């Protein structure tokens, strides 16, 4: 929708362009120039891509920050310390140890149940 409104011609290149060449190579070139201007906007930004990208980035970064804060809370509860004081390697080791402890606990319960039979 955005591309068509900007002047892009979707059917300038046929589906089977290897066996069926484009009818108007000039139209293909115009599409390429339009895409280049959209993907590499100048200071003028005629298609509003820079503005759109900034607004989208601002929305996404808010969600990433919220997720990061949630993860820090969960890790803090899990390890009973501030995860900001831990480096990534420490967290990975602690998580692996926690998984191993849980597996051993599950195996112990299974053995206990089988032993009661």
C-alpha positions in Angstrom: 0.0 0.0 0.0 2.8 2.4 1.0 4.9 1.5 -2.0 2.0 1.8 -4.5 1.1 5.2 -3.0 4.7 6.3 -3.5 4.6 5.3 -7.2 5.8 1.7 -7.1 4.5 -0.6 -9.8 4.2 -4.1 -8.3 3.7 -5.9 -11.6 6.7 -4.3 -13.4 8.6 -7.6 -13.1 6.6 -10.8 -14.0 6.5 -13.8 -11.5 8.7 -15.9 -13.8 11.1 -13.1 -14.8 13.9 -15.5 -15.9 11.8 -16.9 -18.7 9.5 -13.9 -19.1 11.4 -10.7 -19.2 9.8 -7.4 -18.0 7.7 -5.7 -20.7 9.1 -2.2 -19.7 12.6 -2.2 -18.3 12.2 1.6 -17.7 9.5 0.8 -15.2 11.8 -1.7 -13.5 14.4 1.0 -13.2 11.9 3.5 -11.8 10.9 1.0 -9.2 14.6 0.5 -8.3 15.2 4.2 -8.0 12.1 4.6 -5.8 13.2 1.7 -3.5 16.7 3.2 -3.3 15.3 6.6 -2.3 13.1 5.0 0.4 15.8 2.8 1.8 18.5 5.5 1.7 16.6 8.8 2.4 18.4 12.1 2.0 18.0 15.0 4.5 14.7 15.8 2.7 13.2 12.3 3.5 10.4 12.7 1.0 8.7 9.4 2.0 8.9 10.0 5.8 11.0 6.9 6.3 13.3 8.5 8.9 10.4 9.8 10.9 8.6 6.5 10.7 11.7 4.6 11.7 12.3 6.9 14.7 8.7 6.6 15.9 8.9 2.8 15.5 12.2 2.6 17.3 10.9 4.6 20.2 7.9 2.2 20.6 10.1 -0.9 20.3 12.8 0.4 22.8 10.1 1.1 25.4 9.0 -2.6 25.2 12.6 -3.8 25.3 13.3 -1.8 28.4 10.1 -3.1 30.1 11.1 -6.7 29.2 14.6 -6.1 30.5 13.3 -4.8 33.8 11.0 -7.8 34.1 13.8 -10.2 33.4 16.0 -8.4 36.1 13.2 -8.9 38.6 12.8 -12.6 37.8 16.6 -13.1 38.0 16.8 -11.2 41.2 14.2 -13.4 42.8 15.8 -16.6 41.4 19.3 -15.8 42.5 18.4 -13.7 45.6 20.7 -11.0 44.5 20.8 -8.0 42.1 21.3 -9.4 38.6 22.9 -6.1 37.6 25.8 -7.1 39.8 26.2 -10.4 37.9 27.8 -10.7 34.5 26.3 -12.8 31.8 28.6 -15.8 32.4 27.6 -15.9 36.1 23.9 -15.9 35.1 24.4 -18.7 32.6 26.3 -20.9 35.1 23.7 -20.3 37.8 20.9 -21.2 35.3 22.6 -24.4 34.3 23.2 -25.3 37.9 19.6 -24.7 38.7 18.5 -26.9 35.8 20.8 -29.7 36.9 19.4 -29.4 40.5 15.9 -29.6 39.2 16.7 -32.7 37.0 18.3 -34.4 40.0 15.3 -33.6 42.1 13.0 -35.1 39.6 15.1 -38.2 39.2 15.1 -38.6 43.0 11.4 -38.3 43.2 11.0 -40.9 40.5 13.3 -43.3 42.2 11.5 -42.8 45.5 8.1 -43.5 43.8 9.5 -46.7 42.1 11.1 -47.8 45.4 7.7 -47.6 47.1 6.0 -50.0 44.6 
